[in-house]
Amino acid sequence: MQRDAGGDKSGVDLRAPFSRLIDLALPPRCPGCGALVEADHRFCVCCWEGMRFLGPPWCAACHVPFAFDRGEGACCIDCLASPPPHDGVRAAVAYGEVSRTVALKLKYGGKLAAAETMARAMLRLMPTEAELLVPVPLHRWRLWSRGFNQAALVARGLSRQSGVPVDVAVLRRTKATPMLRGLGARARAKAVAGAFALAPDAAAVLKGKTVVLVDDVHTSGATGNACARLLKRGGAARVILLCWARVLPGEDLD
């Protein structure tokens, strides 16, 4: 009989008593407000109801949500005027008070478990045709000061849950950029121009693949657009953006 991981031949999970002790000492808490919850990565009722979960119907090009189904292939006004360089932005939730709190806990609070929370929520929108996960990179100076790349942590969580491989080296940020918060769309695009580069072996890694570009928050799209253009230039057949939260048109980060 095959031995179960963490158990004996009878199938008894020997880890269960220790898990209960850990839960007593460090009970699971809501990723949003910190209230006690049933299990890790679960939100309390108030925080759950305070989030807007995104999905179809949406624009066929950028995946911005529609109020009603406009039919197959329908695009928003912005995409009709200027088609995006990517193949859609999929976001688990709309950017709001709760989703912002979770993102800030990860990025600036060092709560690394939030990356797993995000990945679990994003998994339902993972493209079935995905072949490679690529996180949006940080510049080395920001990586050294923060100690981690939040997008890479989320991507690794998605990889564990989906089985899709992740490559954290194929896309690099070669130019330090200023904080984009508070900048307009044109200023954001200018700030990230020329900020990214591909690894020398990128063509072999990307050729013909459907790539999922992973990030925590999608705002104006300047960073995602710059990365998508570069990945396609390097040989990717499709580039789909997947993130935890998305700032919807007409809303802002505050």
Secondary structure, DSSP 8 states (H G I E B T S, - for coil): ----TTB-TT--BTTHHHHHHHHHHS--B-TTT--B-SSTT---HHHHHTS-B--SSB-TTT--B-SS---TT---HHHHHS--SSS-EEEEEESSHHHHHHHHHHHTT--THHHHHHHHHHGGG--TT--EEEE----HHHHHHHSS-HHHHHHHHHHHHH---B-SSSEEE-S-----TT--HHHHHHHHTT-EEE-TTHHHHHTT-EEEEEEEEESSSHHHHHHHHHHHHTT-SEEEEEEEEE--TT----
